[in-house]
């Protein structure tokens, strides 16, 4: 169970997500942008989505990212890259039950 006294705020969570997305941008060579309007505020933290700037500017489906898994920033500040095979709500529920969005497989980034 999350200790609310140690929970980061939404601004800090967004900064952690942006940092993670910046790393993904370097790896992919793409200009990636956080889609703030799609952020999910959950009891366990926040889920952030991102897209290529080219797609957001053009809205051309050919510019859209494929396989861009959402990022979970937990109240503790831990960052997890979610998958794309299940609905986001299932990853959130797995985290509630086991402390891991995949139900027991370690996914914390940066450790």
LUMDRENGU-772456 format. One record per residue (C-alpha): residue in one letter; x, y, z. Coordinates in Angstrom, 1 decimal, m for minus. Layout:
! residues N
+------+--------+--------+--------+
| resn |     xx |     yy |     zz |
+------+--------+--------+--------+
|    A |      X |      Y |      Z |
...
+------+--------+--------+--------+
***
This chain:
! residues 111
+------+--------+--------+--------+
| resn |     xx |     yy |     zz |
+------+--------+--------+--------+
|    X |    0.0 |    0.0 |    0.0 |
|    X |    1.3 |    3.5 |   m0.9 |
|    X |    2.3 |    5.7 |    2.0 |
|    X |    0.7 |    9.0 |    0.9 |
|    X |    3.2 |   11.0 |    3.0 |
|    X |    5.9 |    9.9 |    0.5 |
|    X |    3.8 |   10.4 |   m2.6 |
|    X |    5.3 |   12.8 |   m5.2 |
|    X |    3.0 |   15.4 |   m6.8 |
|    X |    1.7 |   15.5 |  m10.4 |
|    X |    4.2 |   18.1 |  m11.4 |
|    X |    7.1 |   15.8 |  m10.3 |
|    X |    5.5 |   12.8 |  m12.0 |
|    X |    5.2 |   14.7 |  m15.2 |
|    X |    8.9 |   15.7 |  m15.0 |
|    X |    9.9 |   12.0 |  m14.5 |
|    X |    7.7 |   11.0 |  m17.5 |
|    X |    9.3 |   13.8 |  m19.7 |
|    X |   12.8 |   12.5 |  m18.7 |
|    X |   11.9 |    9.0 |  m19.7 |
|    X |   10.4 |   10.2 |  m23.0 |
|    X |   13.5 |   12.2 |  m23.7 |
|    X |   15.6 |    9.0 |  m23.3 |
|    X |   13.2 |    7.2 |  m25.7 |
|    X |   13.5 |   10.1 |  m28.2 |
|    X |   17.3 |    9.9 |  m28.1 |
|    X |   17.1 |    6.1 |  m28.7 |
|    X |   14.6 |    6.4 |  m31.5 |
|    X |   15.9 |    9.6 |  m33.1 |
|    X |   12.3 |   11.0 |  m33.1 |
|    X |   10.9 |   14.2 |  m31.5 |
|    X |    8.5 |   12.8 |  m28.9 |
|    X |    5.9 |   14.8 |  m27.0 |
|    X |    4.0 |   14.1 |  m23.9 |
|    X |    0.2 |   14.1 |  m24.5 |
|    X |   m0.9 |   15.8 |  m21.3 |
|    X |   m4.6 |   15.6 |  m22.2 |
|    X |   m4.5 |   11.8 |  m22.1 |
|    X |   m2.8 |   11.5 |  m18.7 |
|    X |   m4.6 |    9.1 |  m16.3 |
|    X |   m4.6 |   10.1 |  m12.7 |
|    X |   m4.9 |    6.9 |  m10.7 |
|    X |   m4.6 |    6.0 |   m7.0 |
|    X |   m1.2 |    4.4 |   m7.6 |
|    X |    0.2 |    7.3 |   m9.6 |
|    X |   m0.1 |    8.6 |  m13.1 |
|    X |    0.0 |    7.0 |  m16.6 |
|    X |    1.5 |    9.2 |  m19.3 |
|    X |    1.1 |    8.8 |  m23.1 |
|    X |    3.3 |   10.3 |  m25.8 |
|    X |    3.3 |   10.6 |  m29.5 |
|    X |    5.6 |   11.9 |  m32.3 |
|    X |    5.6 |   15.7 |  m32.8 |
|    X |    5.3 |   15.0 |  m36.5 |
|    X |    2.0 |   13.1 |  m36.1 |
|    X |    0.6 |   15.8 |  m33.7 |
|    X |    1.4 |   18.5 |  m36.3 |
|    X |    0.2 |   16.6 |  m39.4 |
|    X |   m2.4 |   14.2 |  m38.0 |
|    X |   m1.3 |   11.9 |  m40.8 |
|    X |   m1.6 |    8.3 |  m39.7 |
|    X |    1.7 |    7.5 |  m41.4 |
|    X |    3.5 |    9.7 |  m38.9 |
|    X |    1.9 |    8.0 |  m35.9 |
|    X |    4.1 |    6.0 |  m33.5 |
|    X |    3.5 |    2.3 |  m33.2 |
|    X |    4.3 |    0.4 |  m30.0 |
|    X |    4.7 |    3.4 |  m27.9 |
|    X |    3.9 |    1.9 |  m24.5 |
|    X |    2.5 |    4.3 |  m21.9 |
|    X |    4.7 |    5.2 |  m18.8 |
|    X |    3.5 |    4.6 |  m15.3 |
|    X |    5.0 |    7.0 |  m12.7 |
|    X |    4.1 |    5.6 |   m9.3 |
|    X |    3.4 |    7.8 |   m6.2 |
|    X |    6.8 |    6.7 |   m4.9 |
|    X |    8.5 |    8.1 |   m8.0 |
|    X |    9.3 |    4.7 |   m9.6 |
|    X |    8.9 |    4.7 |  m13.3 |
|    X |    7.6 |    1.7 |  m15.3 |
|    X |    7.2 |    1.2 |  m19.0 |
|    X |    3.9 |   m0.4 |  m19.6 |
|    X |    3.1 |   m2.8 |  m22.4 |
|    X |    0.7 |   m2.5 |  m25.4 |
|    X |   m0.8 |   m6.0 |  m25.2 |
|    X |   m3.4 |   m5.3 |  m22.5 |
|    X |   m5.6 |   m2.3 |  m21.7 |
|    X |   m3.9 |    0.2 |  m19.4 |
|    X |   m6.4 |   m0.5 |  m16.7 |
|    X |   m5.2 |   m4.1 |  m16.5 |
|    X |   m1.6 |   m2.9 |  m15.9 |
|    X |   m2.9 |   m0.6 |  m13.2 |
|    X |   m4.8 |   m3.4 |  m11.5 |
|    X |   m1.8 |   m5.7 |  m11.7 |
|    X |    0.2 |   m3.0 |  m10.0 |
|    X |   m2.4 |   m2.6 |   m7.2 |
|    X |   m2.4 |   m6.4 |   m6.6 |
|    X |    1.3 |   m7.2 |   m6.9 |
|    X |    3.3 |   m3.9 |   m7.0 |
|    X |    4.2 |   m4.7 |  m10.6 |
|    X |    2.2 |   m3.7 |  m13.7 |
|    X |    3.0 |   m7.1 |  m15.2 |
|    X |    1.9 |   m9.0 |  m12.2 |
|    X |    5.3 |  m10.0 |  m10.8 |
|    X |    7.9 |   m9.4 |  m13.6 |
|    X |   10.3 |   m6.6 |  m12.6 |
|    X |    9.8 |   m3.6 |  m14.9 |
|    X |   11.2 |   m0.7 |  m12.9 |
|    X |   13.3 |    1.5 |  m15.2 |
|    X |   16.6 |    3.1 |  m14.2 |
|    X |   17.7 |    0.5 |  m11.6 |
+------+--------+--------+--------+
***
